[in-house]
Amino acid sequence: MPTKIIVTGGESRFARELKKIKTNYKLIFRNKNQLNILSSNSIKKNLKKFKPKFILHLAGLSRPMKLHDKNIEKSINLNIIGTSNIVKEAAKLNIKVIYLSTSYVYPGTKGNYKEIDPLKPWNNYSWSKLGGECAVQMYKNSLVVRLCMTQKPFLHNKAYSNVKLNFIFQDKAANLLLKILNKKGIINLGGPSQTVYKFAKKYDKSIKKKLSKGEFPLRADMNLGKLNKIIKK
């Protein structure tokens, strides 16, 4: 029997990429009406009905990032309390939790961050994701994936030439994620460290340069050594 995985946030952009991939896992996609992460009863009903071995937790509040400043209650509810609810119910049944976090939990000052490096989120979005991480990391049967990805095609006509990240398109990120689901702990996931401009220019020669003046940390790029060792195996 294939390993059953409940996927929260089953109608998200990233979930749509996962649906395109042929895999030996049995992915059970649940939208916010089918599985409400703010309701323990809703979570319990889904776990009882499907009896999954894993929960891949995609549900939450992401972009635009300004939402996390304008409505901190919604940010806290969906990214911190909702994630905590998932962990509490999963822990009762020893179901593994896989949580998608972000590279923005790192300070963004020196780059090449390893999974063991100190954290210091730089905005409310990344604070909310770290809040979710706290609950997940208290539960040992879990995997935190610190991810740096973007939509395909690149949505903007300008890109930061002084911001270095690990951007990877969502379709490739989805394929990589499925290769590490059986791991535990924390894993950085993304593409090669490079400026956003260099990344975007590969796919659109008309992209213009722009400079970050505090909107984004300049060096939030991660060390992918751990990921690369797993993939090579």
Protein Blocks (a to p, Z undefined) as FASTA:
>chain_A
ZZddddehklbmklmmmmmpccfbdcddddfklpcfkbmklmmmmmmmnopabdcdfbdc
fbdfklmmmmmmlmmmmmmmmmmmmmmmmmmnopacdddddfklpgolngpiafkbccdd
fbfklmmmmmmmmmmmmpmbbcdddddddddddfbfbdcfkbccfddcfklmmmmmmmmm
mpghjdddddddddfklmmmmmomkbccdddehjacfblcccfklmmmmmmZZ
